[in-house]
């Protein structure tokens, strides 16, 4: 009987430790998604940044000052605000 409880206790400890790792990973993924956005958003930002850098290169060749290239956070706020305007 004592061996049965030892096995059950060991199983509970094992399951709890495994789930704890999953919980940490899930929280980390949630925080990462909130901070860095979805893959689609990252791809859209990369496209924006490439186009802005190309435009700035052309502006510099023409003797003009470059435009500011937004950080991801600034760009994301602008995207979120424009989506709010659509509703």
C-alpha positions in Angstrom: 0.0 0.0 0.0 2.9 2.4 0.9 4.6 1.7 -2.4 1.3 2.6 -4.3 1.2 6.0 -2.6 4.9 6.5 -3.4 4.2 5.8 -7.1 1.2 8.1 -7.1 3.2 10.9 -5.3 6.1 10.5 -7.7 3.7 10.7 -10.7 2.0 13.8 -9.3 5.4 15.5 -8.8 6.5 14.5 -12.3 3.3 15.8 -13.9 3.4 19.1 -11.9 7.0 19.7 -12.9 6.2 19.0 -16.6 3.2 21.3 -16.6 5.2 24.0 -14.9 7.5 24.2 -17.8 4.6 24.4 -20.2 3.1 27.2 -18.2 6.3 29.2 -18.3 6.6 28.6 -22.1 3.0 29.6 -22.6 3.4 32.8 -20.6 6.6 33.6 -22.5 4.9 33.1 -25.8 2.1 35.4 -24.7 4.4 38.1 -23.6 6.5 37.8 -26.8 3.4 38.0 -29.0 2.2 41.0 -27.1 5.5 42.8 -27.4 6.6 41.8 -30.9 3.3 41.1 -32.6 2.3 38.4 -34.9 4.4 37.0 -37.7 2.1 39.0 -40.2 2.8 42.2 -38.3 6.5 41.6 -38.2 6.5 40.9 -42.0 4.5 44.0 -42.7 6.9 46.1 -40.6 9.9 44.6 -42.4 8.2 45.6 -45.7 7.5 49.1 -44.4 11.1 49.5 -43.2 12.6 48.3 -46.4 10.5 50.7 -48.5 11.2 53.6 -46.1 15.0 52.9 -46.4 14.8 52.8 -50.2 12.9 56.1 -50.2 15.4 57.7 -47.9 18.3 56.5 -50.1 16.6 58.2 -53.1 16.0 61.3 -51.1 19.6 61.5 -50.1 20.7 61.0 -53.7 18.4 64.0 -54.6 20.0 66.1 -51.8 17.0 65.9 -49.5 16.9 65.1 -45.9 15.8 61.5 -45.1 12.4 60.9 -43.5 12.2 59.4 -40.1 11.9 55.6 -40.1 9.5 54.5 -37.3 10.5 52.0 -34.7 8.4 48.9 -34.5 6.5 50.3 -31.5 5.8 53.6 -33.2 4.7 51.8 -36.4 2.5 49.4 -34.5 0.7 52.2 -32.7 0.0 53.9 -36.0 -1.3 50.6 -37.5 -3.5 50.0 -34.4 -4.9 53.6 -34.6 -5.7 53.2 -38.3 -7.5 50.0 -37.6 -9.5 51.7 -34.9 -10.5 54.4 -37.4 -11.9 51.7 -39.8 -14.5 50.5 -37.2 
